[in-house]
Amino acid sequence: MGASAGGLKPLEAFFNTAPPSAGWCFVVIQHLSPDYRSMMKNLLERQFHFRIQQVQDGLRIEPNTIYLNKPSEFVKLENDRFRTRAYDEADGLPHLPIDYFFNSLCGRDPAATFGAVLSGSGSDGTRGAMALHATGATIMAQSPDDAEFSSMPQSVLKSGAVDRILLPSEMPKAVEDFLEYGKDAPEDMGGRDPRPPIEIQEILKSQTDIDFSNYKPDLLARRIERRQQLHGFRDLEEYRQLLLNNPIALDELYQDILIGVTQFYRNPEAITALRKEALDAIVRDKSGGDPVRIWVPACASGEEAYTIAIELNEAIKAAQADCKFRVIATDVHRRSIDRASAGIYSEEAMTKMPVALRDRYFDRHRDHYIVEPTLRQKIIFSVHDALSDPPFMHLDLISCRNFLIYLKPEARTRIVSMFLFGLRRDGYMLLGPSESLGPLADEFATVNQRWRLYRKTSDGHALNRYHLPDRKTPRAGEHYAPVLAGNRNVARTATGDAIELRNRDMLIKSYNALLKRYAPSSILISSDGRVLSWFGAASAFIDTMNNLADWTVEDIVHPALHFAINVGMEKMRRQHPETYTRRVKVEFDRDHVQHCTVSIEPLEQAMPPRFLLVSLRLMETTPQTDEETVAGPVATDDDGAILSKRIVELERDLRLTEETLQQVTERLEASGEELQASNEELQASNEELQASNEELQSSNEELHAVNEELTTVSAEHELKIEELSDLNENMDLVLRLLNVGVIILDGDGTIRRYSRLIGQVFKMQQHDIGRTLEVVGPRFDFVDLWKMAEETIENGTAGHAAGEHEGHRISVGAHPVPPSDEDCDKNGAVLIFHGFDQPEAVPAAPVS
């Protein structure tokens, strides 16, 4: 449990409901001042029946024990023993002991490891909670509304790495439920309804085109509750209205549910196992020109896809293999895919990546790192819903870590079935450490049980109707007209339906269906050589497997057709509208040669046309001389002349462009020199400002840490004051029961405090404290109290007197008291009175 300012009360609430003999081990990590001796151990021991110990280096953890960290030390857990390390200047400020301890738990059994972030300022605990949550462990956060200082709970909530938002008193029950049921806990777990509100689900479905019914209901409920609390709404209806009227709030909830938690080299041991036991084997077994194909579904912002691409590239270099590869990274969230595609990451995101690999595959620009273009070109990022869209095929590896744990069992089985369908035989699959294959485990062999690395061993695809997604409900924006066999009563069709059938989207779909059925074998291209579509047998001349991004004639059309298509495009550019026809021989392999006639014609009357149609007429046998006239002319010298003229024109344009660029470059160099001088001045100013900013930031962090420590100390002092106040009340009660009055004097003879009985009898008030007995206090005929007290203070000897006062026999004793203040060397005095009757119905005076 991580706690800082205001953490005492939630810890007390937690341990009030925690089972004292369930065999749990509790570790409490606090921010503490090096010079402060914490009273937390004493305060907890008085209230609870747990054994409480301070953490010592090498101490073994034991059940039913609370462990408290010491000031100025980092604590971590290695196996079952604590290891401590003193703060060092190299650690920087602020010190983050909660993150440090949480990170040390990442290798432990996630089913029996729980983290709780309680009240505190700052963000300590957030990064550690994210790392711990990524391993499958459970993270709980105190409700921000309940926390005295909500910064720490708010920070971990914003990270998305929280399984439960609870009051501290509710956390022990939640832990019991997690231990019994795991993360597939029953729906009534935690004493609240975990079902997500139907209205908000409908808003998400209508706006994002994703059906979240496959996700665990308690997950959706927690995410909705979290966003509601972060926006400060107590009423769910108010939050629903916000989602309807604020697209940004809806997108925040959408991202929260998708839980885009990823990082470079997450679980380095898992990446090492993947490299040694899968990637090296894949590269070793590849032969010929067959490329390696890898799919990373639910890739979020792309860090894992880049990590796998880097390791695969390193494996290819180590094996000195001539092997191409393609990594297909997909996610349902468009903004995450855009960010991953940009390939720009902060310095903080690169902390776990080896420095040598970072410098090799990334270019640094200021405080960001940009992926090298050679690596970026080998990764394809695409929006794809793994729950509903078809899987990619002929895959050598699928890496899908920590996504299945958020889905219902049926959806998990369906996705694993799709993975099985897309993998080649002997293909590998990597899952998260808390995920399993379920009923399809027999189709795979286990390569590494700890890191859930499997290899496909079956030839079957295991994809059946039961595992296919339900397509009955159309996505947003799609409309389907029902076709009922035998029902000819078209009069029943509503006018609105007829209008819907005639809308643009429906017509486009109808045109596509007609083209697929009746269009000849052909390729539709633009005048600049981009491939727009193809029909019929022309698909045999198209290859998009190794290039999903650039659809141009040069990239995806068979090389044998390039010459004829390029000549035809050039003729159309020169405003020759007649159809251009050439006979082409296409070699697919040694045993398969196809002869065909290529015809290129414009699809528009305007010159030059924007769209061209490349028609292909396949010939079943090798054409003979007699048939050449029918089949069309072969390539001639005129074709070469056309291309040569086009090359001359392009070279001339290139020279003009180079001259223009040279002039522009010279002007830019002159401007650059001026800007360089200005930049140097600005850089010097920036360095001075940066140094000042660093000093201010360091001072601010130190003040922040001191403030947290003062708050913790203040809380402990408040408890101490309450205890002293109780003690004072009890002492006064005893004096009243004994019918004894007391006045305490300091070394100067001024009144420090008096008992309630004296206050009642002699009508003394709170403002009399600090005065002398000469001015206030009892007056007796038989003794001068002031002189008696002076003698006791000066001589250090006790005095005694007795006599009659208002009909009572009163005795007074003066006793010396050693000075309580180190700066004062004078004795004080205590005056004790006996013989008073307690007055009745006299209002109680203030007691000091």
MOMO-V566334 format. One record per pair of residues at least 4 apart in sequence whose ideal C-beta (glycine too) atoms are under 7 Angstrom apart, sorted by sequence separation. I is the first residue (numbers start at 1). GAP is how many residues later the second one is. D is the distance in whole Angstrom. If there is no record, write none. Layout:
# MOMO-V566334
<<I,GAP,D> <I,GAP,D>>
This chain:
# MOMO-V566334
<<3,4,3> <7,4,6> <8,4,6> <9,4,6> <10,4,6> <11,4,6> <12,4,6> <14,4,6> <32,4,6> <39,4,6> <40,4,6> <41,4,6> <42,4,7> <44,4,6> <55,4,6> <69,4,6> <87,4,6> <91,4,6> <96,4,6> <97,4,6> <98,4,6> <99,4,6> <100,4,7> <109,4,6> <120,4,7> <125,4,6> <126,4,7> <127,4,7> <128,4,6> <129,4,6> <130,4,6> <133,4,6> <142,4,6> <143,4,7> <150,4,5> <151,4,6> <152,4,7> <153,4,6> <154,4,6> <155,4,7> <166,4,4> <170,4,6> <171,4,6> <172,4,7> <173,4,7> <174,4,6> <175,4,6> <176,4,6> <177,4,6> <178,4,7> <181,4,4> <185,4,4> <196,4,7> <197,4,7> <198,4,6> <199,4,7> <200,4,6> <201,4,6> <202,4,6> <203,4,6> <204,4,5> <215,4,6> <217,4,6> <218,4,6> <219,4,6> <220,4,6> <221,4,6> <222,4,6> <223,4,7> <224,4,6> <225,4,6> <226,4,6> <227,4,6> <236,4,6> <237,4,7> <238,4,7> <239,4,7> <240,4,7> <241,4,6> <242,4,5> <246,4,7> <247,4,6> <248,4,7> <249,4,7> <250,4,6> <251,4,6> <252,4,6> <253,4,7> <254,4,7> <262,4,6> <267,4,7> <268,4,6> <269,4,6> <270,4,6> <271,4,6> <272,4,6> <273,4,6> <274,4,5> <275,4,5> <276,4,6> <277,4,7> <278,4,6> <279,4,6> <280,4,6> <281,4,6> <282,4,7> <286,4,6> <302,4,6> <303,4,6> <304,4,6> <305,4,6> <306,4,6> <307,4,7> <308,4,6> <309,4,6> <310,4,6> <311,4,6> <312,4,7> <313,4,7> <314,4,6> <315,4,6> <333,4,7> <334,4,6> <335,4,6> <336,4,6> <337,4,6> <338,4,7> <345,4,4> <353,4,6> <354,4,7> <355,4,6> <356,4,6> <357,4,6> <358,4,5> <371,4,6> <372,4,7> <373,4,6> <385,4,5> <400,4,7> <407,4,4> <409,4,6> <410,4,6> <411,4,6> <412,4,6> <413,4,6> <414,4,7> <415,4,6> <416,4,6> <417,4,6> <418,4,6> <419,4,6> <423,4,3> <431,4,4> <437,4,4> <463,4,6> <474,4,4> <493,4,5> <495,4,7> <496,4,6> <497,4,6> <498,4,7> <499,4,7> <502,4,7> <504,4,6> <505,4,7> <506,4,6> <507,4,6> <508,4,6> <509,4,7> <510,4,6> <511,4,6> <512,4,6> <513,4,6> <514,4,6> <515,4,4> <525,4,6> <526,4,5> <534,4,4> <538,4,7> <544,4,6> <551,4,7> <553,4,5> <557,4,5> <561,4,6> <562,4,6> <563,4,6> <564,4,6> <565,4,6> <566,4,6> <567,4,6> <568,4,7> <569,4,6> <570,4,7> <572,4,7> <588,4,4> <619,4,6> <623,4,5> <627,4,5> <635,4,5> <637,4,6> <638,4,6> <639,4,7> <640,4,6> <641,4,6> <642,4,6> <643,4,6> <644,4,7> <645,4,7> <646,4,6> <647,4,6> <648,4,6> <649,4,6> <650,4,6> <651,4,7> <652,4,7> <653,4,6> <654,4,6> <655,4,7> <656,4,6> <657,4,6> <658,4,6> <659,4,7> <660,4,6> <661,4,6> <662,4,7> <663,4,7> <664,4,6> <665,4,6> <666,4,7> <667,4,6> <668,4,6> <669,4,7> <671,4,6> <672,4,6> <673,4,7> <674,4,7> <675,4,6> <676,4,6> <677,4,7> <678,4,6> <679,4,6> <680,4,7> <681,4,7> <682,4,6> <683,4,6> <684,4,7> <685,4,6> <686,4,6> <687,4,6> <688,4,7> <689,4,6> <690,4,6> <691,4,7> <692,4,6> <693,4,6> <694,4,6> <695,4,6> <696,4,6> <697,4,6> <698,4,6> <699,4,6> <700,4,6> <701,4,6> <702,4,6> <703,4,6> <704,4,7> <705,4,6> <706,4,6> <707,4,6> <708,4,7> <709,4,6> <710,4,6> <711,4,7> <712,4,7> <713,4,6> <714,4,6> <715,4,7> <716,4,6> <717,4,6> <718,4,7> <719,4,7> <720,4,6> <721,4,6> <722,4,7> <723,4,6> <724,4,6> <725,4,7> <726,4,6> <727,4,6> <728,4,6> <729,4,6> <730,4,7> <731,4,7> <732,4,6> <733,4,6> <734,4,6> <745,4,6> <746,4,6> <754,4,5> <756,4,6> <757,4,6> <758,4,6> <764,4,5> <771,4,5> <773,4,4> <784,4,6> <785,4,6> <786,4,6> <787,4,6> <788,4,7> <789,4,6> <790,4,6> <791,4,6> <77,5,6> <78,5,5> <108,5,5> <132,5,5> <142,5,5> <156,5,6> <157,5,6> <166,5,5> <181,5,6> <189,5,7> <196,5,6> <205,5,7> <215,5,6> <228,5,5> <233,5,5> <255,5,6> <274,5,6> <275,5,6> <299,5,6> <316,5,5> <331,5,5> <345,5,6> <353,5,5> <364,5,6> <365,5,6> <371,5,5> <384,5,5> <407,5,5> <448,5,4> <474,5,7> <493,5,6> <501,5,5> <502,5,7> <525,5,6> <534,5,6> <550,5,5> <551,5,6> <557,5,7> <571,5,4> <604,5,4> <623,5,6> <735,5,5> <745,5,7> <754,5,6> <759,5,5> <771,5,5> <780,5,7> <783,5,6> <792,5,6> <804,5,6> <805,5,5> <819,5,5> <32,6,6> <69,6,5> <133,6,5> <144,6,4> <147,6,5> <156,6,6> <205,6,6> <233,6,4> <243,6,6> <265,6,6> <286,6,6> <299,6,5> <331,6,5> <423,6,7> <447,6,4> <474,6,6> <500,6,7> <525,6,5> <526,6,6> <587,6,5> <588,6,7> <603,6,6> <604,6,6> <745,6,6> <746,6,5> <758,6,6> <792,6,7> <819,6,6> <3,7,7> <45,7,5> <75,7,6> <76,7,5> <132,7,6> <178,7,6> <187,7,5> <242,7,5> <243,7,5> <316,7,5> <362,7,4> <363,7,5> <437,7,6> <447,7,6> <525,7,6> <602,7,4> <604,7,6> <735,7,6> <745,7,6> <778,7,6> <792,7,5> <803,7,6> <819,7,6> <3,8,6> <44,8,6> <87,8,6> <105,8,5> <117,8,5> <157,8,7> <166,8,6> <177,8,5> <181,8,7> <187,8,7> <204,8,6> <212,8,6> <228,8,7> <231,8,6> <296,8,6> <350,8,5> <362,8,6> <404,8,5> <446,8,6> <447,8,5> <523,8,6> <524,8,5> <534,8,5> <547,8,5> <554,8,7> <557,8,7> <585,8,7> <586,8,5> <603,8,4> <623,8,5> <743,8,6> <744,8,5> <768,8,5> <777,8,6> <791,8,6> <802,8,7> <819,8,6> <75,9,5> <144,9,5> <296,9,4> <362,9,6> <363,9,6> <445,9,7> <524,9,5> <547,9,6> <553,9,6> <571,9,5> <603,9,7> <744,9,5> <802,9,4> <818,9,6> <819,9,6> <74,10,7> <129,10,5> <144,10,5> <164,10,5> <243,10,7> <282,10,6> <361,10,7> <362,10,7> <419,10,6> <444,10,4> <445,10,5> <524,10,7> <585,10,6> <586,10,6> <602,10,6> <603,10,6> <754,10,6> <817,10,6> <41,11,5> <73,11,5> <74,11,5> <142,11,5> <201,11,6> <228,11,4> <231,11,6> <329,11,6> <358,11,7> <361,11,5> <404,11,7> <444,11,6> <523,11,5> <743,11,5> <788,11,5> <801,11,5> <816,11,5> <817,11,4> <53,12,6> <55,12,5> <73,12,7> <117,12,6> <141,12,5> <177,12,4> <296,12,6> <444,12,6> <445,12,5> <544,12,5> <553,12,5> <568,12,4> <583,12,7> <584,12,6> <600,12,6> <601,12,6> <619,12,7> <742,12,7> <764,12,6> <773,12,5> <774,12,5> <817,12,6> <41,13,7> <51,13,7> <55,13,7> <73,13,6> <74,13,7> <102,13,6> <177,13,7> <312,13,6> <443,13,7> <444,13,6> <522,13,5> <543,13,6> <567,13,7> <742,13,4> <773,13,4> <788,13,7> <800,13,5> <816,13,6> <817,13,5> <50,14,6> <51,14,5> <52,14,5> <53,14,6> <54,14,6> <55,14,5> <72,14,6> <115,14,6> <294,14,6> <361,14,5> <443,14,7> <521,14,6> <542,14,5> <583,14,5> <584,14,5> <600,14,5> <741,14,5> <772,14,7> <815,14,7> <50,15,7> <55,15,6> <72,15,5> <141,15,5> <429,15,7> <443,15,5> <520,15,7> <521,15,4> <523,15,5> <542,15,6> <743,15,6> <762,15,6> <798,15,7> <799,15,4> <814,15,6> <815,15,5> <50,16,5> <52,16,7> <54,16,6> <141,16,6> <174,16,5> <519,16,4> <520,16,6> <521,16,4> <522,16,6> <541,16,6> <581,16,6> <582,16,5> <598,16,6> <599,16,4> <741,16,5> <742,16,7> <753,16,7> <762,16,5> <773,16,6> <798,16,6> <11,17,7> <115,17,5> <173,17,7> <435,17,6> <437,17,7> <519,17,6> <521,17,5> <541,17,4> <581,17,7> <741,17,4> <751,17,6> <752,17,7> <798,17,5> <814,17,6> <815,17,7> <231,18,7> <309,18,5> <433,18,6> <564,18,4> <581,18,5> <598,18,6> <751,18,5> <783,18,4> <798,18,7> <61,19,5> <308,19,6> <350,19,6> <428,19,7> <433,19,6> <443,19,6> <516,19,7> <751,19,7> <782,19,6> <812,19,6> <813,19,5> <55,20,5> <60,20,6> <170,20,7> <292,20,7> <347,20,5> <420,20,6> <432,20,6> <481,20,6> <515,20,6> <531,20,4> <541,20,6> <564,20,6> <579,20,6> <580,20,5> <596,20,5> <597,20,4> <735,20,5> <736,20,6> <741,20,7> <750,20,6> <751,20,6> <783,20,7> <796,20,5> <60,21,5> <141,21,5> <146,21,5> <196,21,6> <346,21,7> <398,21,5> <416,21,6> <431,21,4> <479,21,6> <530,21,6> <531,21,6> <579,21,7> <596,21,6> <736,21,6> <750,21,6> <782,21,3> <812,21,6> <44,22,7> <59,22,7> <75,22,7> <115,22,7> <139,22,5> <143,22,5> <195,22,5> <305,22,6> <346,22,6> <347,22,7> <416,22,6> <430,22,7> <440,22,6> <530,22,6> <531,22,6> <579,22,4> <596,22,5> <735,22,7> <750,22,5> <781,22,7> <792,22,4> <7,23,6> <58,23,6> <59,23,5> <74,23,6> <102,23,7> <114,23,7> <119,23,6> <139,23,5> <140,23,7> <143,23,7> <194,23,6> <345,23,7> <417,23,6> <420,23,6> <430,23,5> <529,23,5> <561,23,6> <596,23,6> <732,23,6> <749,23,5> <780,23,7> <792,23,7> <810,23,7> <811,23,5> <76,24,6> <113,24,4> <114,24,5> <115,24,5> <116,24,5> <117,24,5> <118,24,5> <139,24,6> <140,24,5> <141,24,6> <143,24,6> <194,24,4> <196,24,4> <200,24,6> <305,24,4> <344,24,5> <345,24,5> <387,24,6> <398,24,7> <416,24,5> <529,24,5> <560,24,6> <594,24,6> <595,24,4> <732,24,5> <749,24,7> <792,24,5> <811,24,6> <1,25,7> <3,25,7> <57,25,7> <76,25,6> <99,25,6> <103,25,5> <106,25,6> <110,25,5> <117,25,7> <138,25,5> <196,25,5> <227,25,6> <398,25,6> <413,25,5> <428,25,7> <429,25,5> <529,25,7> <531,25,6> <560,25,7> <577,25,6> <780,25,6> <789,25,6> <810,25,4> <4,26,7> <56,26,7> <57,26,6> <74,26,5> <75,26,5> <98,26,5> <99,26,6> <102,26,3> <106,26,6> <110,26,4> <114,26,7> <140,26,6> <142,26,6> <164,26,7> <195,26,6> <227,26,5> <344,26,5> <412,26,6> <413,26,6> <428,26,7> <531,26,7> <560,26,4> <788,26,5> <809,26,5> <1,27,5> <2,27,5> <3,27,6> <4,27,5> <41,27,6> <55,27,5> <57,27,4> <77,27,5> <98,27,4> <101,27,7> <102,27,6> <105,27,6> <110,27,4> <125,27,6> <129,27,5> <194,27,5> <197,27,7> <302,27,6> <343,27,6> <391,27,4> <395,27,5> <404,27,7> <405,27,6> <413,27,7> <428,27,5> <479,27,7> <560,27,7> <595,27,6> <785,27,7> <808,27,5> <40,28,6> <69,28,6> <76,28,3> <77,28,6> <94,28,7> <96,28,5> <99,28,5> <103,28,5> <119,28,4> <121,28,5> <124,28,6> <133,28,4> <196,28,6> <343,28,3> <387,28,7> <391,28,7> <395,28,5> <396,28,6> <525,28,6> <558,28,6> <595,28,6> <808,28,7> <15,29,7> <20,29,5> <55,29,6> <99,29,4> <102,29,7> <106,29,5> <119,29,5> <120,29,6> <122,29,6> <123,29,7> <126,29,5> <130,29,5> <224,29,7> <227,29,6> <386,29,6> <393,29,5> <395,29,6> <401,29,6> <405,29,5> <409,29,7> <426,29,6> <427,29,5> <783,29,6> <808,29,7> <20,30,6> <98,30,6> <102,30,5> <119,30,5> <121,30,5> <122,30,6> <126,30,5> <129,30,7> <187,30,6> <223,30,7> <226,30,7> <299,30,4> <391,30,6> <392,30,5> <394,30,6> <397,30,6> <401,30,6> <402,30,4> <405,30,6> <426,30,6> <572,30,6> <577,30,7> <780,30,7> <120,31,7> <121,31,7> <125,31,6> <130,31,4> <140,31,5> <187,31,7> <292,31,6> <294,31,7> <296,31,6> <299,31,6> <300,31,6> <391,31,4> <396,31,5> <397,31,5> <398,31,5> <399,31,4> <400,31,6> <401,31,4> <404,31,5> <425,31,6> <796,31,5> <105,32,7> <120,32,4> <123,32,4> <129,32,5> <279,32,6> <283,32,5> <299,32,5> <395,32,6> <396,32,7> <568,32,3> <575,32,5> <15,33,5> <119,33,7> <126,33,5> <185,33,7> <223,33,5> <279,33,5> <283,33,5> <291,33,4> <292,33,4> <293,33,6> <294,33,5> <295,33,5> <296,33,4> <297,33,5> <298,33,6> <343,33,5> <423,33,5> <575,33,6> <793,33,6> <140,34,6> <223,34,5> <291,34,6> <294,34,7> <425,34,6> <523,34,7> <564,34,5> <597,34,5> <743,34,7> <793,34,6> <12,35,7> <15,35,7> <36,35,6> <117,35,5> <280,35,5> <284,35,6> <286,35,7> <291,35,6> <301,35,5> <305,35,7> <565,35,7> <573,35,5> <597,35,5> <793,35,7> <25,36,5> <117,36,6> <271,36,6> <275,36,5> <279,36,5> <283,36,5> <300,36,5> <420,36,7> <572,36,6> <793,36,5> <25,37,7> <34,37,5> <220,37,6> <274,37,7> <286,37,5> <561,37,6> <572,37,6> <792,37,5> <25,38,6> <28,38,6> <33,38,6> <34,38,4> <262,38,4> <266,38,7> <283,38,5> <301,38,5> <302,38,3> <24,39,7> <28,39,7> <30,39,6> <32,39,4> <117,39,5> <197,39,6> <262,39,6> <264,39,5> <301,39,5> <23,40,4> <24,40,7> <25,40,6> <26,40,5> <27,40,5> <28,40,5> <29,40,5> <138,40,5> <200,40,6> <203,40,5> <260,40,4> <263,40,5> <271,40,6> <275,40,6> <283,40,6> <341,40,4> <421,40,4> <529,40,6> <572,40,6> <583,40,7> <749,40,6> <789,40,5> <23,41,6> <26,41,7> <199,41,6> <203,41,7> <260,41,6> <262,41,5> <299,41,6> <340,41,5> <420,41,6> <421,41,7> <749,41,6> <215,42,7> <262,42,5> <264,42,7> <265,42,6> <420,42,5> <421,42,4> <527,42,6> <789,42,7> <21,43,6> <200,43,6> <207,43,6> <264,43,5> <569,43,7> <20,44,6> <337,44,5> <745,44,6> <749,44,6> <212,45,6> <337,45,7> <417,45,5> <418,45,7> <527,45,7> <541,45,7> <29,46,7> <208,46,5> <303,46,7> <337,46,5> <417,46,6> <527,46,7> <747,46,6> <785,46,7> <203,47,7> <310,47,6> <583,48,5> <334,49,6> <565,49,6> <583,49,5> <118,50,6> <204,50,7> <329,50,6> <417,50,4> <582,50,6> <310,51,5> <327,51,6> <332,51,7> <581,51,4> <582,51,7> <583,51,5> <326,52,6> <327,52,5> <328,52,5> <329,52,5> <330,52,5> <331,52,7> <581,52,7> <582,52,7> <325,53,6> <332,53,5> <414,53,4> <582,53,6> <326,54,7> <328,54,7> <330,54,4> <413,54,7> <116,55,6> <414,55,7> <165,57,7> <164,58,7> <163,59,7> <165,60,6> <114,61,6> <165,61,6> <313,62,7> <162,64,7> <165,64,7> <328,64,6> <306,65,6> <310,65,7> <31,66,7> <309,66,6> <29,68,5> <29,69,5> <157,69,6> <309,69,6> <309,70,6> <111,71,6> <571,71,7> <29,72,5> <563,72,7> <567,72,5> <570,72,5> <747,72,6> <157,73,6> <260,73,7> <306,73,7> <570,73,7> <27,74,7> <258,74,7> <305,74,6> <258,75,5> <541,75,7> <567,75,6> <758,75,7> <761,75,6> <260,76,6> <567,76,6> <570,76,5> <566,77,7> <747,77,5> <255,78,7> <538,78,5> <761,78,6> <302,79,7> <537,79,7> <747,79,3> <757,79,6> <760,79,6> <769,79,5> <747,80,6> <765,80,6> <766,80,4> <388,81,4> <527,81,6> <537,81,6> <747,81,6> <757,81,7> <764,81,6> <765,81,7> <387,82,6> <527,82,6> <746,82,5> <760,82,5> <766,82,7> <527,83,6> <745,83,6> <145,84,7> <268,84,7> <526,84,6> <744,84,7> <745,84,5> <144,85,6> <264,85,6> <526,85,6> <527,85,6> <760,85,6> <143,86,7> <263,86,7> <264,86,6> <744,86,5> <759,86,4> <265,87,4> <524,87,7> <525,87,5> <264,88,6> <265,88,5> <298,88,6> <742,88,6> <743,88,4> <756,88,6> <263,89,6> <264,89,5> <297,89,4> <524,89,6> <525,89,6> <756,89,7> <742,90,6> <308,91,6> <522,91,5> <523,91,4> <756,91,5> <522,92,6> <740,92,6> <741,92,4> <522,93,5> <740,93,7> <522,94,6> <740,94,6> <754,94,7> <304,95,6> <520,95,6> <521,95,5> <741,95,6> <753,95,4> <2,96,3> <160,96,6> <295,97,5> <304,97,7> <521,97,7> <739,97,6> <160,99,5> <739,99,6> <161,100,6> <295,100,5> <160,101,6> <293,101,6> <294,101,7> <293,102,5> <294,102,6> <298,102,6> <736,102,7> <293,103,6> <294,103,5> <295,103,5> <296,103,5> <297,103,5> <292,104,5> <298,105,4> <297,106,7> <11,107,7> <10,108,4> <10,109,5> <7,111,5> <7,112,5> <6,113,4> <7,113,6> <5,114,7> <6,114,7> <282,114,5> <1,115,4> <2,115,5> <3,115,4> <5,115,5> <282,115,7> <732,115,6> <2,116,7> <3,116,6> <4,116,3> <5,116,5> <1,117,6> <3,117,6> <4,117,6> <4,118,7> <278,119,6> <4,120,7> <2,122,7> <210,122,6> <2,123,4> <134,127,6> <295,127,7> <133,128,7> <130,131,6> <10,132,6> <134,132,6> <9,139,7> <6,141,7> <6,142,3> <6,143,4> <5,144,5> <259,147,6> <4,148,6> <278,150,4> <17,152,5> <16,153,6> <19,153,7> <14,154,4> <18,154,4> <13,155,4> <14,155,7> <17,155,5> <13,156,4> <274,156,6> <14,157,6> <10,158,4> <14,158,7> <380,168,5> <278,169,7> <380,169,6> <277,170,5> <277,171,6> <214,173,5> <210,175,7> <273,175,5> <278,175,6> <277,176,6> <273,178,5> <274,179,6> <273,180,6> <270,181,4> <269,182,7> <219,187,5> <216,190,6> <215,191,6> <216,191,7> <215,192,6> <216,192,6> <214,193,6> <214,194,6> <214,197,4> <326,220,7> <183,222,6> <291,255,6> <209,266,5> <209,267,5> <134,268,6> <136,269,7> <206,270,6> <136,296,7> <136,297,6> <135,298,6> <136,298,3> <110,323,7> <110,324,5> <122,582,6> <121,583,7> <121,587,5> <120,588,7> <93,605,6> <94,607,5> <93,608,4> <93,609,6> <94,610,6> <94,611,5> <36,673,6> <43,673,7> <31,674,6> <33,676,4> <43,676,6> <31,677,5> <32,677,6> <36,677,6> <39,677,5> <31,678,6> <30,682,7> <5,703,4> <4,704,5> <6,705,6> <7,705,7> <5,706,4> <5,707,6> <8,707,4> <8,708,7> <6,709,7>>
